[in-house]
Amino acid sequence: MLLNVSFGIAATLVVANLYYCQPILIQLSASFHVTYDEVASIPTLVQAGYGIGLLFIAPLGDMLRRRQLILLLVMFSTTLTIGLAITNNLLVFELISFLIGMTSVTSQILIPLAADLAPPARRGSAISVVLSGSLLGILIARVLSGIVANFTSWRIVYCMSIGIQSIVMGGAYLLLPDYPVKNCDLSYLGIFRSMAKYIVTEPLVSQIMLTTWAASACYTNWWVTLTFLLGGPPYYYSTMTIGLFGLVGILGVVTVPFFGRLLDRIVPWWSAVAATVLILVFQAVQTGAGGINVAAVAISCFGIDVFRQTQSISLSTLMFGISETARSRLNALMVLSVFLGQITGTSVGSHVFVGYGWRADSALFMVMYVFQLAVLILRGPHCPRNRWFGYEGGLELWKILPSKQSQPIASRRH
């Protein structure tokens, strides 16, 4: 449990690298003597670098020792952050930001490692802790960066990041186990061939990727358009007040690990379906009253955060169950779906909200939740791996624990 918590903390602190820049763009434009439009590309470059890292670096966890890979990545990102703190050139800042995004994929190597180290009966709990850490990193970085930059300077934000990453590197050196390589004969090009093969030949992989893409689009749209909704009529809230809704999101994120044991007992397909239905209910609350009563917004914010994370844990557990030796590659496919969903949710959601209003935007993404549900129910909880549709294997809700599996065998021996 202590190791899982340390993985979660490391994920929080490393993922934060991707979001420190977002609240300080105005200060960056003043410091570099450029327009706001010129610095607006920095978050995009960070995310682009992260996407490249997901595709070309994260899958290396299946062919290299992950302890050494993680230490190397944290060392690179820490060293690069020094450049951000001292440079006076915008072009250099943008280049380094891209490289930091590319090397900040440590959390996506830790998640499969946590799944490998955990016994099957505790895998959901282990994944929930690291996923919670990743989501906390997104929320905390924006708050922390804004506060520090408001009272000091944007350069202090990156000096703080250097110190934090140095602590992560020291902790990783002391605590990370040297887990053996799982695929000694796997080549770098073989990684990408096998990833493509999984998409084409494994129905469950395609099902999870489609669901994850749509879920990520909905979740990203929620947070992007929430600022528009609360900043306009009838609320007209300040930026500080809107930021406090992030605390509601944090509360939702930290709640889920306490239900990890329950998730360990339920067949992941069932928990994914239940979470999707409940998100749909909270999205319906938002569609009905989000622009009328702020209580509806707060309730929806908490519920969507809790059950989006539950859905993500369930889908990750399903994905990691496909192959014990390909978890880094399978995780990379899943996170690439998240990345594509973020692009979809940001672009489509902003366009619909500005052009047609909050209710039309919320209703559109309710349809996206229905789409997720439709994709999930095409295959039952125990459908054979080679079947694209069907409910063969029954509808058993609870997992059969290893101890219970052995009981019939023991009784037959007696």
VEXDREN-2710 file (C-alpha; in Angstrom, 1 decimal):
% VEXDREN-2710
k/r/px/py/pz
1/MET/0.0/0.0/0.0
2/LEU/2.9/2.4/0.9
3/LEU/4.4/1.8/-2.5
4/ASN/1.1/2.5/-4.3
5/VAL/0.7/5.8/-2.4
6/SER/4.3/6.8/-3.3
7/PHE/3.4/6.0/-7.0
8/GLY/0.3/8.2/-6.6
9/ILE/2.3/11.1/-5.2
10/ALA/5.0/10.8/-7.9
11/ALA/2.2/10.8/-10.6
12/THR/0.7/14.0/-9.0
13/LEU/4.0/15.8/-9.0
14/VAL/5.2/14.8/-12.5
15/VAL/1.8/15.4/-14.2
16/ALA/1.8/18.9/-12.7
17/ASN/4.7/19.7/-15.1
18/LEU/2.2/19.8/-18.0
19/TYR/0.0/22.4/-16.4
20/TYR/2.1/24.9/-14.5
21/CYS/2.2/27.2/-17.6
22/GLN/-1.5/27.6/-18.0
23/PRO/-2.3/30.2/-15.3
24/ILE/0.8/32.3/-15.9
25/LEU/0.4/33.0/-19.7
26/ILE/-0.2/36.7/-19.1
27/GLN/2.9/37.0/-17.0
28/LEU/4.9/35.2/-19.6
29/SER/3.7/37.6/-22.4
30/ALA/4.7/40.6/-20.3
31/SER/8.1/39.0/-19.4
32/PHE/9.0/38.1/-23.0
33/HIS/7.5/41.4/-24.4
34/VAL/5.1/39.6/-26.8
35/THR/1.4/39.5/-27.3
36/TYR/-0.9/37.0/-25.5
37/ASP/-1.6/35.3/-28.8
38/GLU/2.2/34.4/-29.1
39/VAL/2.4/32.7/-25.7
40/ALA/-1.0/31.0/-26.1
41/SER/0.8/28.3/-28.1
42/ILE/2.9/27.2/-25.1
43/PRO/0.2/24.9/-23.5
44/THR/-0.4/23.4/-26.9
45/LEU/3.3/22.6/-27.4
46/VAL/3.5/21.0/-23.9
47/GLN/0.5/18.8/-24.8
48/ALA/1.9/18.0/-28.2
49/GLY/5.2/16.9/-26.6
50/TYR/3.2/14.8/-24.1
51/GLY/1.4/13.1/-27.0
52/ILE/4.7/12.3/-28.7
53/GLY/6.0/10.9/-25.4
54/LEU/2.9/8.7/-25.0
55/LEU/3.4/7.2/-28.4
56/PHE/7.2/6.8/-28.6
57/ILE/8.4/6.7/-24.9
58/ALA/5.7/5.2/-22.7
59/PRO/5.6/1.8/-24.5
60/LEU/9.3/1.3/-23.7
61/GLY/8.1/0.1/-20.3
62/ASP/7.5/-3.3/-22.0
63/MET/11.0/-3.7/-23.3
64/LEU/13.3/-1.8/-20.7
65/ARG/13.7/-1.9/-17.0
66/ARG/11.2/0.6/-15.7
67/ARG/13.2/1.8/-12.7
68/GLN/16.0/3.0/-14.9
69/LEU/13.6/4.4/-17.5
70/ILE/11.7/6.4/-14.9
71/LEU/14.8/7.8/-13.2
72/LEU/16.2/8.9/-16.6
73/LEU/12.9/10.6/-17.6
74/VAL/12.6/12.5/-14.2
75/MET/16.3/13.5/-14.5
76/PHE/15.7/14.9/-18.0
77/SER/12.6/16.8/-17.1
78/THR/14.3/18.3/-14.0
79/THR/17.3/19.4/-16.0
80/LEU/15.1/20.9/-18.7
81/THR/13.0/22.8/-16.2
82/ILE/16.2/24.7/-15.2
83/GLY/16.2/26.1/-18.7
84/LEU/12.6/27.3/-18.3
85/ALA/13.5/29.1/-15.1
86/ILE/16.4/31.1/-16.6
87/THR/15.7/31.6/-20.3
88/ASN/14.9/35.1/-21.7
89/ASN/14.0/33.8/-25.2
90/LEU/10.5/32.8/-26.0
91/LEU/11.5/30.4/-28.8
92/VAL/13.8/28.6/-26.3
93/PHE/11.0/28.5/-23.7
94/GLU/8.7/27.0/-26.3
95/LEU/11.2/24.3/-27.4
96/ILE/12.0/23.3/-23.8
97/SER/8.3/23.2/-23.0
98/PHE/7.8/20.7/-25.8
99/LEU/10.6/18.6/-24.5
100/ILE/9.3/18.7/-20.9
101/GLY/5.9/17.5/-22.2
102/MET/7.6/14.6/-24.0
103/THR/9.6/13.5/-20.9
104/SER/6.7/13.9/-18.4
105/VAL/5.1/10.5/-19.2
106/THR/6.4/8.9/-16.0
107/SER/2.9/8.4/-14.6
108/GLN/1.9/6.4/-17.7
109/ILE/4.8/4.0/-16.9
110/LEU/3.9/3.9/-13.2
111/ILE/0.3/2.8/-13.9
112/PRO/1.2/-0.5/-15.7
113/LEU/4.0/-1.1/-13.1
114/ALA/1.4/-0.7/-10.2
115/ALA/-0.8/-3.2/-12.0
116/ASP/2.1/-5.6/-12.4
117/LEU/3.1/-5.4/-8.7
118/ALA/-0.4/-5.8/-7.3
119/PRO/-2.0/-9.2/-6.9
120/PRO/-5.1/-9.7/-9.2
121/ALA/-7.5/-9.3/-6.3
122/ARG/-6.1/-5.8/-5.5
123/ARG/-5.3/-4.5/-9.0
124/GLY/-8.3/-2.1/-9.1
125/SER/-7.2/-0.5/-5.8
126/ALA/-3.6/-0.1/-7.0
127/ILE/-4.7/1.5/-10.3
128/SER/-7.1/3.8/-8.5
129/VAL/-4.4/5.3/-6.4
130/VAL/-2.0/6.2/-9.3
131/LEU/-4.9/7.4/-11.5
132/SER/-6.1/9.7/-8.6
133/GLY/-2.6/11.0/-8.4
134/SER/-2.5/11.9/-12.1
135/LEU/-5.8/13.7/-11.9
136/LEU/-4.8/15.6/-8.7
137/GLY/-1.6/16.7/-10.6
138/ILE/-3.8/18.4/-13.2
139/LEU/-6.0/20.2/-10.6
140/ILE/-3.3/21.1/-8.1
141/ALA/-0.8/22.4/-10.7
142/ARG/-3.1/25.2/-11.9
143/VAL/-4.0/26.3/-8.4
144/LEU/-0.4/26.2/-7.1
145/SER/1.1/27.9/-10.2
146/GLY/-1.5/30.7/-10.0
147/ILE/-0.9/31.4/-6.3
148/VAL/2.9/31.3/-6.5
149/ALA/3.1/33.5/-9.6
150/ASN/0.6/36.0/-8.1
151/PHE/2.7/36.7/-5.1
152/THR/6.2/36.2/-6.6
153/SER/7.2/35.6/-10.2
154/TRP/6.6/33.0/-12.9
155/ARG/10.2/32.0/-12.6
156/ILE/9.7/31.0/-9.0
157/VAL/7.0/28.5/-10.2
158/TYR/9.7/26.7/-12.3
159/CYS/12.2/26.9/-9.5
160/MET/9.6/25.2/-7.3
161/SER/9.1/22.6/-10.0
162/ILE/12.9/21.9/-10.0
163/GLY/12.8/21.2/-6.3
164/ILE/9.7/19.1/-6.5
165/GLN/11.1/16.9/-9.3
166/SER/14.4/16.5/-7.5
167/ILE/12.4/15.1/-4.5
168/VAL/10.5/12.8/-6.9
169/MET/13.9/11.6/-8.3
170/GLY/15.3/10.9/-4.8
171/GLY/12.1/9.1/-3.8
172/ALA/12.1/7.0/-7.0
173/TYR/15.7/6.1/-6.4
174/LEU/15.0/4.9/-2.9
175/LEU/11.6/3.2/-3.4
176/LEU/11.2/2.0/-7.0
177/PRO/11.7/-1.8/-7.3
178/ASP/13.9/-3.0/-10.1
179/TYR/11.2/-5.0/-11.9
180/PRO/12.6/-7.4/-14.5
181/VAL/12.1/-6.9/-18.2
182/LYS/9.0/-8.7/-19.5
183/ASN/9.9/-8.8/-23.2
184/CYS/13.6/-9.3/-23.8
185/ASP/13.2/-10.2/-27.5
186/LEU/10.9/-7.2/-28.3
187/SER/12.3/-4.6/-30.7
188/TYR/11.4/-0.9/-30.8
189/LEU/9.6/-1.3/-34.2
190/GLY/8.0/-4.5/-32.8
191/ILE/6.3/-2.3/-30.2
192/PHE/4.3/-0.4/-32.8
193/ARG/3.5/-3.5/-34.8
194/SER/2.1/-5.2/-31.8
195/MET/0.1/-2.0/-30.8
196/ALA/-1.5/-1.9/-34.2
197/LYS/-2.2/-5.7/-34.0
198/TYR/-4.0/-5.3/-30.7
199/ILE/-6.3/-2.6/-32.2
200/VAL/-7.2/-4.8/-35.1
201/THR/-7.4/-8.3/-33.5
202/GLU/-8.6/-7.6/-30.0
203/PRO/-12.3/-6.5/-29.9
204/LEU/-11.9/-5.5/-26.2
205/VAL/-9.1/-3.0/-27.0
206/SER/-11.2/-1.3/-29.7
207/GLN/-14.2/-1.2/-27.3
208/ILE/-12.1/0.4/-24.5
209/MET/-10.4/2.9/-26.9
210/LEU/-13.7/4.1/-28.3
211/THR/-15.3/4.4/-24.9
212/THR/-12.2/6.2/-23.5
213/TRP/-12.1/8.6/-26.4
214/ALA/-15.7/9.6/-25.9
215/ALA/-15.4/9.8/-22.1
216/SER/-12.3/12.0/-22.3
217/ALA/-14.1/14.3/-24.8
218/CYS/-17.0/14.7/-22.4
219/TYR/-14.9/15.3/-19.3
220/THR/-12.6/17.8/-21.0
221/ASN/-15.7/19.7/-22.4
222/TRP/-17.1/19.8/-18.9
223/TRP/-14.1/21.6/-17.4
224/VAL/-13.5/23.9/-20.4
225/THR/-17.1/25.1/-20.8
226/LEU/-17.6/25.4/-17.0
227/THR/-15.5/28.6/-17.0
228/PHE/-17.7/30.0/-19.7
229/LEU/-20.8/29.1/-17.9
230/LEU/-19.8/30.5/-14.5
231/GLY/-18.2/33.6/-15.9
232/GLY/-21.3/34.6/-17.9
233/PRO/-25.0/35.1/-17.1
234/PRO/-26.6/34.5/-14.6
235/TYR/-23.6/33.9/-12.4
236/TYR/-20.8/36.4/-13.4
237/TYR/-18.4/34.8/-11.0
238/SER/-14.8/36.0/-10.7
239/THR/-11.8/33.9/-11.8
240/MET/-11.0/33.1/-8.1
241/THR/-14.6/31.9/-7.4
242/ILE/-14.6/29.8/-10.6
243/GLY/-11.3/28.3/-9.5
244/LEU/-12.8/27.1/-6.2
245/PHE/-14.9/24.6/-8.2
246/GLY/-11.6/22.9/-8.8
247/LEU/-11.7/22.0/-5.0
248/VAL/-15.0/20.2/-5.7
249/GLY/-13.2/18.2/-8.4
250/ILE/-10.3/17.4/-6.0
251/LEU/-12.8/16.2/-3.4
252/GLY/-14.3/13.9/-6.1
253/VAL/-10.9/12.6/-7.1
254/VAL/-9.7/11.7/-3.5
255/THR/-13.0/10.0/-2.7
256/VAL/-12.7/7.2/-5.3
257/PRO/-9.6/5.3/-3.8
258/PHE/-11.7/4.6/-0.7
259/PHE/-14.0/2.5/-2.8
260/GLY/-11.0/0.6/-4.4
261/ARG/-11.8/-2.6/-2.4
262/LEU/-15.3/-2.7/-3.8
263/LEU/-14.0/-2.2/-7.3
264/ASP/-11.6/-5.1/-6.7
265/ARG/-14.6/-7.4/-6.1
266/ILE/-16.8/-6.3/-9.0
267/VAL/-16.3/-7.5/-12.6
268/PRO/-14.8/-4.4/-14.3
269/TRP/-17.4/-4.4/-17.1
270/TRP/-20.2/-3.9/-14.6
271/SER/-18.5/-1.1/-12.7
272/ALA/-17.7/0.7/-16.1
273/VAL/-21.3/0.4/-17.2
274/ALA/-22.7/1.6/-13.8
275/ALA/-20.3/4.5/-13.7
276/THR/-21.3/5.5/-17.2
277/VAL/-25.0/5.4/-16.3
278/LEU/-24.4/7.6/-13.2
279/ILE/-22.3/10.1/-15.2
280/LEU/-25.2/10.3/-17.6
281/VAL/-27.5/11.1/-14.6
282/PHE/-25.3/13.9/-13.4
283/GLN/-24.9/15.3/-16.9
284/ALA/-28.7/15.3/-17.1
285/VAL/-28.8/17.4/-13.9
286/GLN/-26.4/19.8/-15.5
287/THR/-28.5/19.9/-18.8
288/GLY/-31.6/20.6/-16.8
289/ALA/-30.5/23.2/-14.3
290/GLY/-26.8/24.0/-14.8
291/GLY/-27.5/27.5/-16.1
292/ILE/-30.2/28.2/-13.6
293/ASN/-29.0/27.0/-10.1
294/VAL/-25.3/26.8/-9.0
295/ALA/-26.2/23.9/-6.7
296/ALA/-26.8/21.8/-9.8
297/VAL/-23.4/22.8/-11.1
298/ALA/-21.7/21.8/-7.8
299/ILE/-23.6/18.5/-7.6
300/SER/-22.8/17.6/-11.2
301/CYS/-19.1/18.6/-10.7
302/PHE/-18.7/16.2/-7.8
303/GLY/-20.6/13.4/-9.4
304/ILE/-18.9/13.6/-12.8
305/ASP/-15.5/13.6/-11.2
306/VAL/-16.2/10.6/-9.0
307/PHE/-17.7/8.4/-11.7
308/ARG/-15.4/9.5/-14.5
309/GLN/-12.5/8.3/-12.4
310/THR/-14.4/5.1/-11.5
311/GLN/-15.1/4.5/-15.2
312/SER/-11.4/5.1/-16.0
313/ILE/-10.2/2.6/-13.3
314/SER/-12.6/-0.1/-14.6
315/LEU/-11.6/0.3/-18.2
316/SER/-7.9/0.3/-17.2
317/THR/-8.4/-3.0/-15.2
318/LEU/-10.1/-4.5/-18.3
319/MET/-7.3/-3.3/-20.6
320/PHE/-4.5/-4.6/-18.3
321/GLY/-6.2/-8.0/-18.1
322/ILE/-5.7/-8.6/-21.8
323/SER/-1.9/-9.3/-21.6
324/GLU/0.5/-9.2/-18.6
325/THR/3.5/-8.7/-20.9
326/ALA/2.0/-5.8/-22.9
327/ARG/0.6/-3.5/-20.3
328/SER/2.7/-0.5/-21.1
329/ARG/1.7/-0.7/-24.8
330/LEU/-2.0/-1.2/-23.9
331/ASN/-1.8/1.7/-21.5
332/ALA/-0.3/3.9/-24.2
333/LEU/-3.2/3.0/-26.5
334/MET/-5.7/3.9/-23.8
335/VAL/-4.0/7.2/-23.0
336/LEU/-3.7/8.1/-26.7
337/SER/-7.5/7.7/-26.8
338/VAL/-7.7/10.1/-23.8
339/PHE/-5.5/12.6/-25.6
340/LEU/-7.6/12.5/-28.8
341/GLY/-10.7/12.9/-26.7
342/GLN/-9.3/16.0/-25.0
343/ILE/-8.8/17.5/-28.5
344/THR/-12.3/16.6/-29.5
345/GLY/-13.9/17.9/-26.3
346/THR/-12.0/21.2/-26.3
347/SER/-12.7/22.1/-30.0
348/VAL/-16.2/20.8/-30.4
349/GLY/-17.4/21.8/-26.9
350/SER/-16.1/25.4/-27.2
351/HIS/-17.7/25.8/-30.6
352/VAL/-21.1/24.5/-29.5
353/PHE/-21.1/26.4/-26.3
354/VAL/-20.3/29.8/-28.0
355/GLY/-22.6/29.2/-30.9
356/TYR/-25.6/27.6/-29.2
357/GLY/-25.3/28.0/-25.5
358/TRP/-24.7/25.9/-22.4
359/ARG/-27.8/23.7/-22.7
360/ALA/-27.1/22.6/-26.3
361/ASP/-23.5/21.9/-25.3
362/SER/-24.6/19.8/-22.3
363/ALA/-27.2/17.9/-24.3
364/LEU/-24.7/17.1/-27.0
365/PHE/-22.4/15.5/-24.6
366/MET/-25.2/13.6/-23.0
367/VAL/-25.5/12.0/-26.4
368/MET/-21.8/11.1/-26.1
369/TYR/-22.4/9.4/-22.8
370/VAL/-25.2/7.4/-24.5
371/PHE/-22.7/6.4/-27.2
372/GLN/-20.3/5.2/-24.5
373/LEU/-23.0/3.1/-23.0
374/ALA/-23.9/1.6/-26.4
375/VAL/-20.3/0.7/-27.1
376/LEU/-19.9/-1.0/-23.7
377/ILE/-23.1/-3.1/-23.9
378/LEU/-22.2/-4.5/-27.4
379/ARG/-20.0/-7.1/-25.5
380/GLY/-21.0/-8.7/-22.2
381/PRO/-18.8/-8.9/-19.1
382/HIS/-17.5/-12.4/-19.9
383/CYS/-17.6/-12.3/-23.7
384/PRO/-14.7/-14.3/-25.3
385/ARG/-11.8/-12.2/-26.4
386/ASN/-12.2/-13.0/-30.1
387/ARG/-15.9/-12.0/-30.2
388/TRP/-16.9/-8.5/-31.3
389/PHE/-20.5/-8.9/-30.0
390/GLY/-22.3/-11.1/-27.6
391/TYR/-23.0/-12.2/-24.0
392/GLU/-21.5/-15.6/-24.0
393/GLY/-20.1/-16.5/-20.5
394/GLY/-23.1/-15.1/-18.6
395/LEU/-23.6/-11.9/-16.6
396/GLU/-21.9/-12.7/-13.3
397/LEU/-21.5/-9.4/-11.3
398/TRP/-18.8/-10.5/-8.7
399/LYS/-15.3/-11.6/-9.5
400/ILE/-14.4/-15.2/-8.5
401/LEU/-11.5/-14.9/-6.1
402/PRO/-8.6/-17.3/-6.5
403/SER/-9.3/-18.9/-3.1
404/LYS/-12.9/-19.6/-4.2
405/GLN/-11.7/-21.0/-7.5
406/SER/-9.6/-23.5/-5.7
407/GLN/-12.4/-24.7/-3.4
408/PRO/-14.2/-27.0/-6.0
409/ILE/-10.8/-28.5/-7.0
410/ALA/-10.0/-29.3/-3.4
411/SER/-13.5/-30.8/-2.7
412/ARG/-13.1/-33.1/-5.8
413/ARG/-9.8/-34.3/-4.4
414/HIS/-11.5/-35.3/-1.2
END
